Amino acid sequence: EELGNDVLENAFDGFNNCLFAYGQTGSGKTHSMLGGEGDQRGLLPRILEGLFQRIAAQDKGSVSFQCKISYLEIYNENIRDLLVPLDERSKTKLEVHHH
């Protein structure tokens, strides 16, 4: 709970947010981010649930909301958009830009 609260507060203050999981293969990054069912949910489902609950609780006439979400994997300097269906990912090439 504690980890996601700052992300939610920043989002409602109008700031962009980024969650970044880094580590060895098999270290639990995916489980930490996505988790399982019920109380085993990871960070992303908990944060999104809290975000949409707070949006639903707002006075609809006073504020409008826009949510944009990207879900990417960077591995061996290749970027994959994990929101693109599996059968279409090979057609989608995302470039790494060095600044």
Salt bridges, closest charged atoms under 4 A:
GLU9 OE2 - ARG54 NH1 2.91
GLU49 OE2 - ARG41 NH2 3.59
GLU73 OE1 - ARG80 NH2 2.54
